[in-house]
């Protein structure tokens, strides 16, 4: 028994040591697993985005503005004589030619006045002719000393007076003929006529507006350009280079109508920093009408190398524009950029980027500075909707 008791006593430290070692190993294993789990939880997942390579190519920069179309010629038709409208001789909204009859004012009073004035002019001419004959006779008698010089002078003065009276009567007759002609109101230019503002039976005078006509063969596009555009077009004009201008209407894509800059105002508006400009366009197909809204594109100087990116890649930080560059370590890098105009659907970058860098173009809302990225490279396209859609699908997956 004593031997057994001694054996149990000697084995107890060994068992305790083994149990302690096992417990230590278990605690160490749990600690390692917990640390790995904590590290895994602390590391953020890479954001799936679409990215594109910044491109560089020669472009001719343009500026775009909003404007309105204006008629080259606009005429308010007013009567030159008063009277009652007896007929309206056009279809509202129709095209008319110069000289086409539009309105007729009652001509009867003016016809009578014209005939009276013509008769008075004929009477005055007859008296003037008689005086001229008498003066010629008096001149012969004066040569024969049959009349006194005073009588000859009186006849000469009378002839001049009657001649002046005849000319005045002729002028009155001409005025009466003009007034008679003015009873027929005709189109002064080629163009499109509006509706009749005054209809048959109404009394009109020189203050009445009967209708209006606008020319159609050519048309203006007026817009307010900025200071940079003013400086650019002024430099081109001084160098003898034409300034191309294009316009697009609300129902058109792009700028299909090409014209030329025709007018730049002589000063800038200090309140807005803009200057009034006007371009002239041919309008043979009559697709443009005065008053329509127009998108105006003003061409720039000769093509030059430019950095181009998609507009969808640009974010706004208060008054600054920025993009996220995919860094060499795969993390998002905040980069402030200076932007120019849009060319062929891509935005010109004047500063902040270099050709060949990769920027986020889709899934931008899920990116912040320093965030790890899982980019899928897509082409730098003018229409950013495709790239954005790909980025959104990646983020959803």
C-alpha positions as CSV (number, residue, x, y, z in Angstrom):
1,X,0.0,0.0,0.0
2,X,2.8,2.3,0.9
3,X,4.3,1.7,-2.5
4,X,1.1,2.6,-4.3
5,X,0.6,5.7,-2.3
6,X,4.2,6.9,-3.1
7,X,3.6,6.2,-6.8
8,X,0.4,8.4,-6.8
9,X,2.2,11.1,-5.0
10,X,5.1,11.2,-7.5
11,X,2.7,11.2,-10.6
12,X,0.5,14.1,-9.4
13,X,3.1,17.0,-10.4
14,X,3.5,15.5,-13.8
15,X,-0.3,15.5,-14.5
16,X,-0.6,19.0,-13.2
17,X,2.2,20.1,-15.4
18,X,0.6,18.5,-18.5
19,X,-2.7,20.1,-17.7
20,X,-1.1,23.5,-17.3
21,X,0.7,23.1,-20.6
22,X,-2.5,22.1,-22.4
23,X,-4.4,25.1,-20.9
24,X,-1.6,27.4,-22.0
25,X,-1.7,26.0,-25.5
26,X,-5.5,26.4,-25.7
27,X,-5.3,30.0,-24.5
28,X,-2.6,30.8,-27.0
29,X,-4.6,29.3,-29.8
30,X,-7.7,31.3,-28.9
31,X,-5.7,34.4,-28.7
32,X,-4.2,33.9,-32.2
33,X,-7.6,33.2,-33.7
34,X,-9.1,36.3,-32.0
35,X,-6.2,38.5,-33.3
36,X,-6.6,37.3,-36.9
37,X,-10.4,37.9,-36.7
38,X,-9.8,41.4,-35.4
39,X,-7.2,42.1,-38.1
40,X,-9.7,40.9,-40.7
41,X,-12.4,43.1,-39.3
42,X,-10.1,46.1,-39.2
43,X,-9.1,45.8,-43.0
44,X,-11.8,47.6,-45.2
45,X,-13.0,45.8,-48.3
46,X,-11.8,47.2,-51.7
47,X,-14.5,49.3,-53.4
48,X,-15.4,47.9,-56.8
49,X,-15.3,50.8,-59.3
50,X,-14.8,51.3,-63.0
51,X,-11.7,53.4,-63.9
52,X,-10.5,54.8,-67.2
53,X,-7.1,56.0,-68.4
54,X,-6.8,59.8,-68.9
55,X,-6.4,60.5,-72.6
56,X,-4.4,63.2,-74.4
57,X,-5.1,64.2,-78.0
58,X,-5.2,67.3,-80.2
59,X,-8.5,69.2,-79.8
60,X,-9.9,72.5,-81.0
61,X,-11.6,73.9,-77.9
62,X,-15.0,75.4,-78.1
63,X,-17.3,77.3,-75.8
64,X,-21.0,76.7,-75.4
65,X,-23.6,79.3,-74.6
66,X,-27.4,79.7,-74.5
67,X,-28.9,82.2,-77.0
68,X,-32.0,83.2,-78.9
69,X,-32.6,83.4,-82.6
70,X,-33.4,86.9,-84.0
71,X,-34.7,88.0,-87.4
72,X,-32.2,89.9,-89.6
73,X,-35.1,92.2,-90.7
74,X,-38.3,92.8,-88.7
75,X,-40.9,95.3,-89.9
76,X,-44.1,96.4,-88.2
77,X,-46.5,97.2,-90.9
78,X,-48.3,100.6,-90.3
79,X,-50.6,102.5,-92.6
80,X,-49.3,105.8,-94.1
81,X,-52.8,107.2,-94.5
82,X,-55.9,106.9,-92.4
83,X,-59.1,105.3,-93.4
84,X,-61.3,102.2,-93.1
85,X,-59.8,98.8,-93.9
86,X,-61.7,97.4,-96.9
87,X,-59.8,94.1,-97.4
88,X,-57.1,91.9,-96.0
89,X,-55.3,90.1,-98.8
90,X,-52.9,87.6,-97.1
91,X,-53.1,84.3,-95.1
92,X,-51.8,84.6,-91.6
93,X,-48.3,83.0,-91.2
94,X,-47.7,82.7,-94.9
95,X,-44.5,83.7,-96.7
96,X,-44.9,86.9,-98.7
97,X,-42.7,88.6,-101.3
98,X,-41.7,92.3,-101.4
99,X,-44.6,94.2,-103.0
100,X,-47.3,91.7,-102.3
101,X,-50.6,93.3,-101.3
102,X,-51.5,92.9,-97.6
103,X,-54.3,95.5,-96.8
104,X,-56.5,97.9,-98.8
105,X,-57.7,101.1,-97.1
106,X,-60.8,102.8,-98.6
107,X,-59.3,104.6,-101.6
108,X,-62.3,106.8,-102.6
109,X,-61.4,109.9,-100.7
110,X,-57.8,109.8,-101.9
111,X,-58.9,109.2,-105.4
112,X,-61.1,112.3,-105.3
113,X,-58.3,114.3,-103.8
114,X,-55.9,113.1,-106.4
115,X,-58.2,114.1,-109.2
116,X,-58.8,117.6,-107.7
117,X,-55.0,118.1,-107.2
118,X,-54.3,117.0,-110.7
119,X,-56.9,119.5,-112.1
120,X,-55.4,122.3,-110.1
121,X,-52.0,121.4,-111.3
122,X,-53.1,121.5,-115.0
123,X,-54.8,124.9,-114.4
124,X,-51.6,126.3,-112.9
125,X,-49.5,124.9,-115.7
126,X,-51.8,126.6,-118.3
127,X,-51.5,130.0,-116.5
128,X,-47.8,129.6,-116.3
129,X,-47.6,128.8,-120.0
130,X,-49.7,131.8,-120.9
131,X,-47.5,134.0,-118.8
132,X,-44.4,132.7,-120.6
133,X,-45.9,133.6,-124.0
134,X,-46.8,137.1,-122.8
135,X,-43.3,137.5,-121.5
136,X,-41.8,136.5,-124.8
137,X,-44.2,139.0,-126.6
138,X,-43.2,141.8,-124.1
139,X,-39.6,141.1,-124.7
140,X,-40.1,141.8,-128.5
141,X,-42.1,144.9,-127.7
142,X,-39.4,146.1,-125.4
143,X,-36.9,145.7,-128.2
144,X,-39.0,147.8,-130.4
145,X,-39.5,150.3,-127.5
146,X,-43.2,149.7,-127.7
147,X,-43.5,149.2,-123.9
148,X,-41.8,150.5,-120.9
149,X,-39.1,148.6,-119.0
150,X,-41.4,148.6,-115.9
151,X,-44.2,146.8,-117.8
152,X,-41.7,144.2,-119.0
153,X,-40.4,143.6,-115.5
154,X,-44.0,143.2,-114.1
155,X,-44.7,140.5,-116.8
156,X,-41.5,138.8,-116.0
157,X,-42.2,138.7,-112.3
158,X,-45.8,137.5,-113.0
159,X,-44.5,134.7,-115.1
160,X,-42.1,133.5,-112.4
161,X,-44.9,133.6,-109.8
162,X,-47.2,131.6,-112.0
163,X,-44.4,129.1,-112.8
164,X,-43.8,128.6,-109.0
165,X,-47.5,128.2,-108.4
166,X,-47.6,125.6,-111.2
167,X,-44.7,123.7,-109.5
168,X,-46.5,123.8,-106.1
169,X,-49.7,122.5,-107.7
170,X,-47.8,119.7,-109.3
171,X,-46.2,118.8,-105.9
172,X,-49.6,118.7,-104.3
173,X,-50.9,116.5,-107.1
174,X,-47.9,114.2,-106.6
175,X,-48.6,114.0,-102.8
176,X,-52.3,113.2,-103.6
177,X,-51.1,110.4,-105.9
178,X,-48.8,109.0,-103.2
179,X,-51.6,109.0,-100.7
180,X,-53.8,107.2,-103.1
181,X,-51.1,104.6,-103.6
182,X,-50.6,104.3,-99.8
183,X,-54.2,103.0,-99.6
184,X,-52.7,99.7,-100.9
185,X,-50.5,98.4,-98.1
186,X,-47.8,96.1,-99.5
187,X,-45.0,94.0,-98.1
188,X,-41.7,96.0,-97.8
189,X,-39.5,92.9,-97.5
190,X,-39.6,89.2,-98.3
191,X,-40.5,87.1,-95.2
192,X,-43.2,85.5,-93.1
193,X,-46.2,87.6,-92.2
194,X,-47.9,87.5,-88.9
195,X,-51.7,87.6,-88.4
196,X,-53.8,90.7,-89.1
197,X,-53.9,92.8,-86.0
198,X,-56.7,94.9,-87.4
199,X,-59.5,93.4,-89.5
200,X,-61.9,94.7,-92.2
201,X,-64.1,97.6,-91.2
202,X,-61.8,99.2,-88.6
203,X,-60.6,102.7,-88.9
204,X,-56.8,103.0,-88.8
205,X,-54.2,105.8,-88.8
206,X,-50.4,106.1,-88.8
207,X,-50.2,104.9,-85.1
208,X,-51.9,101.5,-85.9
209,X,-49.9,98.3,-86.3
210,X,-51.6,96.2,-89.0
211,X,-49.2,93.2,-88.8
212,X,-45.5,92.4,-88.9
213,X,-43.1,90.6,-91.2
214,X,-39.8,88.9,-90.4
215,X,-37.2,87.8,-92.9
216,X,-36.3,84.1,-93.2
217,X,-33.5,83.6,-95.6
218,X,-30.9,84.5,-93.0
219,X,-31.2,84.6,-89.2
220,X,-29.2,85.9,-86.2
221,X,-28.3,83.9,-83.1
222,X,-27.6,86.3,-80.2
223,X,-25.9,85.2,-77.0
224,X,-23.8,86.5,-74.1
225,X,-20.2,85.3,-74.3
226,X,-17.8,85.3,-71.4
227,X,-14.6,87.3,-71.0
228,X,-12.3,84.4,-72.1
229,X,-14.4,83.9,-75.3
230,X,-14.3,87.7,-76.0
231,X,-10.5,87.7,-75.7
232,X,-10.2,84.6,-77.9
233,X,-12.4,85.8,-80.7
234,X,-10.9,89.2,-80.7
235,X,-7.4,87.7,-81.1
236,X,-8.6,85.5,-84.0
237,X,-10.4,88.4,-85.7
238,X,-7.3,90.6,-85.5
239,X,-5.3,87.8,-87.0
240,X,-7.7,87.6,-89.9
241,X,-9.0,84.2,-88.9
242,X,-12.7,83.5,-89.2
243,X,-14.5,82.5,-86.0
244,X,-16.8,79.5,-86.7
245,X,-20.1,79.4,-84.8
246,X,-22.6,76.5,-84.7
247,X,-26.1,76.3,-83.2
248,X,-28.4,73.5,-82.3
249,X,-32.1,73.8,-81.6
250,X,-34.1,72.1,-78.8
251,X,-35.1,69.2,-81.0
252,X,-31.7,68.6,-82.5
253,X,-28.6,66.7,-81.4
254,X,-25.3,68.5,-81.5
255,X,-24.8,71.7,-83.5
256,X,-25.9,71.0,-87.1
257,X,-26.1,74.6,-88.3
258,X,-22.9,76.4,-89.1
259,X,-22.5,80.2,-89.4
260,X,-20.0,83.0,-88.7
261,X,-19.6,85.5,-85.9
262,X,-21.0,88.7,-87.2
263,X,-21.0,91.1,-84.3
264,X,-19.2,91.6,-80.9
265,X,-20.2,94.4,-78.7
266,X,-17.8,97.2,-77.9
267,X,-17.7,96.6,-74.2
268,X,-18.3,94.0,-71.5
269,X,-21.2,94.3,-69.0
270,X,-19.3,94.9,-65.7
271,X,-22.2,93.5,-63.7
272,X,-22.3,90.1,-65.4
273,X,-18.8,89.9,-66.9
274,X,-20.4,89.0,-70.3
275,X,-20.4,90.6,-73.7
276,X,-23.1,90.6,-76.3
277,X,-22.3,88.6,-79.5
278,X,-24.2,87.7,-82.6
279,X,-23.7,85.2,-85.4
280,X,-25.3,85.0,-88.8
281,X,-26.7,81.8,-90.3
282,X,-28.3,80.8,-93.6
283,X,-31.8,79.5,-93.2
284,X,-32.7,78.1,-96.6
285,X,-34.8,75.2,-95.1
286,X,-36.7,77.6,-92.8
287,X,-36.0,75.4,-89.8
288,X,-35.0,78.3,-87.6
289,X,-37.4,81.0,-86.6
290,X,-37.0,84.2,-84.6
291,X,-37.4,83.7,-80.9
292,X,-36.4,80.1,-80.7
293,X,-33.9,79.0,-78.0
294,X,-30.5,78.0,-79.4
295,X,-27.5,76.2,-78.1
296,X,-24.5,78.2,-79.4
297,X,-21.0,76.7,-79.9
298,X,-18.2,79.1,-80.5
299,X,-15.1,77.7,-82.2
300,X,-11.6,78.3,-80.8
301,X,-8.2,78.6,-82.2
302,X,-6.0,75.9,-83.9
303,X,-6.0,72.4,-82.4
304,X,-3.6,71.7,-79.5
305,X,-2.8,68.8,-77.2
306,X,-5.2,68.6,-74.3
307,X,-6.0,66.2,-71.4
308,X,-9.5,64.8,-71.6
309,X,-11.7,63.0,-69.1
310,X,-15.3,62.0,-68.7
311,X,-17.6,64.5,-66.9
312,X,-18.9,61.7,-64.7
313,X,-15.5,61.4,-63.1
314,X,-15.7,64.9,-61.7
315,X,-16.9,65.7,-58.2
316,X,-17.6,69.0,-56.6
317,X,-16.1,70.0,-53.2
318,X,-17.6,73.4,-52.4
319,X,-16.1,75.7,-55.1
320,X,-13.5,73.2,-56.3
321,X,-13.7,70.3,-58.8
322,X,-11.8,67.0,-58.1
323,X,-11.3,63.5,-59.3
324,X,-10.2,60.3,-57.6
325,X,-6.9,58.9,-59.1
326,X,-6.2,55.2,-58.7
327,X,-2.8,55.3,-57.0
328,X,0.1,52.9,-57.4
329,X,-0.9,51.2,-54.1
330,X,-4.4,50.7,-55.4
331,X,-5.9,53.4,-53.1
332,X,-8.0,56.4,-54.0
333,X,-6.1,59.7,-54.3
334,X,-8.0,63.0,-54.1
335,X,-6.9,65.3,-56.9
336,X,-8.1,68.9,-57.4
337,X,-8.5,69.7,-61.1
338,X,-9.0,72.8,-63.3
339,X,-11.5,72.2,-66.1
340,X,-12.1,73.7,-69.5
341,X,-14.9,73.3,-72.1
342,X,-16.4,70.0,-73.4
343,X,-15.0,68.7,-76.7
344,X,-16.7,65.6,-78.3
345,X,-18.3,64.7,-75.1
346,X,-15.1,64.8,-73.0
347,X,-14.1,67.5,-70.6
348,X,-10.8,69.4,-71.1
349,X,-8.6,69.4,-68.0
350,X,-6.3,72.4,-67.8
351,X,-4.5,71.3,-64.7
352,X,-4.3,68.6,-62.0
353,X,-3.9,65.4,-64.2
354,X,-1.4,63.8,-66.5
355,X,-2.0,61.6,-69.5
356,X,-1.9,57.9,-68.6
357,X,-3.2,58.2,-65.0
358,X,-6.2,56.2,-64.1
359,X,-9.3,57.9,-62.6
360,X,-12.5,56.6,-61.2
361,X,-15.4,57.1,-63.6
362,X,-18.1,54.8,-62.1
363,X,-19.1,54.2,-58.5
364,X,-17.6,57.6,-57.4
365,X,-20.1,57.9,-54.6
366,X,-18.6,54.9,-52.8
367,X,-15.0,56.3,-52.8
368,X,-13.2,58.4,-50.3
369,X,-9.6,59.5,-50.1
370,X,-7.3,56.6,-49.2
371,X,-9.9,54.0,-49.8
372,X,-8.7,50.7,-51.4
373,X,-10.1,50.2,-54.8
374,X,-10.8,47.2,-57.0
375,X,-11.0,49.0,-60.4
376,X,-12.2,47.5,-63.7
377,X,-10.6,49.4,-66.6
378,X,-13.1,50.8,-69.1
379,X,-12.6,53.1,-72.1
380,X,-12.6,56.8,-71.6
381,X,-15.8,57.5,-73.6
382,X,-17.7,60.7,-74.3
383,X,-20.9,59.2,-73.0
384,X,-20.2,58.3,-69.4
385,X,-23.5,56.4,-68.9
386,X,-22.0,53.1,-70.0
387,X,-19.0,53.4,-67.7
388,X,-21.2,54.5,-64.8
389,X,-23.5,51.6,-65.3
390,X,-20.6,49.1,-65.2
391,X,-19.3,50.7,-62.0
392,X,-22.8,50.5,-60.4
393,X,-23.1,46.8,-61.3
394,X,-19.7,46.0,-59.9
395,X,-20.6,47.8,-56.6
396,X,-23.9,45.9,-56.4
397,X,-22.1,42.6,-56.8
